Amino acid sequence: MPDGVVLIVGGTGGLGRELAARYRERGAEVIITGRDAERAGAVAAEIGEGVTGLGFHLSHPETIAGALADVGPVSRLVLAAISRDNNPIHEYDIAGAIDLVTMKLVGYTETVHTLLDRLSDDSSIVLFGGRAKDRPYPGSTTVTTVNGGISAMIRTLAIQLAPIRINAIHPGIVGDSPFWEGKPLDAVVARTPTGRLASMTQVVDATEFLLENQAMNGEELYVDGGWMLM
Ligand SMILES: NC(=O)c1ccc[n+]([C@@H]2O[C@H](COP(=O)([O-])OP(=O)(O)OC[C@H]3O[C@@H](n4cnc5c(N)ncnc54)[C@H](OP(=O)(O)O)[C@@H]3O)[C@@H](O)[C@H]2O)c1
């Protein structure tokens, strides 16, 4: 890995937090972010020494540059944050939609833009999308749309950022992630050829592969047990 921190935006919970713990185990210096600096600091302390926390709101993209001003060189950048906008088209909530569209499509992009002078040629980036882009569910109007946007974003950024690598990961439903744990998912399992849902560890493995494999660039990796085949 080149010099610099591993910066995980949306690293205070779920998959981002698991990834932070993985890179900490590998000996990297890690920064995690969430909306609230105090909470981010507390979660960072739980993960362990060498992990620090920052707070900023991706839905307020004009604040991102200031929040990241003190960050030094970045070797690995991961954008994993999500706000879950359950927004059926027949009861369309504009505020919820704007919040999620802004955070994923503008906030993710502005974070990359802000850190350009701290990335080196050997740095790499992973953006989190999700299988909802291909397999919508009632209320996934905005989620499906923005995760489709992630596919487009890595194509334009891979060209503009070259030789810096950027890839996307699209998990299916991650059964042991905090958001899904305990919810009824039998119907999803029944449509998954492996007969089990992806786990957080498997998504972290796949993210690490995209971040570290020097030939992976401009790609989308699906981690869903073959869900789209049935
Ligand atoms: N879990 C799954 O099954 C699944 C499936 C497909 C795709 N994904 C994708 O994987 C990624 C991680 O999902 P997850 O389930 O692990 O997420 P999660 O547990 O809900 O965690 C979300 C993270 O985003 C941060 N966050 C939320 N709103 C934010 C905002 N406006 N600005 C900045 N940070 C914000 C949260 O921090 P604070 O709460 O501290 O602010 C937290 O760190 C997401 O992009 C999601 O779309 C997940």
The ligand as an ORCA input file, in Angstrom:
! r2SCAN-3c Opt
* xyz 0 1
  N     -26.496     -3.712      4.117
  C     -26.848     -4.235      2.954
  O     -27.481     -5.307      2.885
  C     -26.498     -3.532      1.678
  C     -26.951     -4.085      0.467
  C     -26.638     -3.454     -0.719
  C     -25.886     -2.297     -0.704
  N     -25.463     -1.769      0.480
  C     -24.667     -0.553      0.431
  O     -23.535     -0.705      1.272
  C     -23.234      0.538      1.891
  C     -23.171      0.332      3.401
  O     -24.443     -0.143      3.835
  P     -24.706     -0.507      5.382
  O     -25.977     -1.284      5.439
  O     -23.472     -1.121      5.924
  O     -24.940      0.953      5.989
  P     -25.347      1.392      7.465
  O     -25.055      0.326      8.474
  O     -26.722      1.944      7.417
  O     -24.313      2.586      7.731
  C     -24.477      3.761      7.023
  C     -23.296      4.683      7.244
  O     -23.553      5.898      6.512
  C     -23.376      7.011      7.406
  N     -24.285      8.064      6.957
  C     -25.638      8.005      6.872
  N     -26.123      9.159      6.386
  C     -25.061      9.954      6.127
  C     -24.917     11.272      5.603
  N     -25.964     12.000      5.205
  N     -23.665     11.802      5.503
  C     -22.592     11.093      5.894
  N     -22.657      9.824      6.373
  C     -23.891      9.270      6.502
  C     -23.697      6.455      8.787
  O     -23.057      7.212      9.770
  P     -23.808      7.890     11.035
  O     -25.055      7.103     11.316
  O     -22.770      7.797     12.126
  O     -24.083      9.281     10.589
  C     -23.062      5.062      8.690
  O     -21.677      5.142      8.922
  C     -24.313      1.537      1.461
  O     -23.836      2.341      0.416
  C     -25.445      0.645      0.978
  O     -26.191      1.253     -0.050
  C     -25.741     -2.363      1.667
*
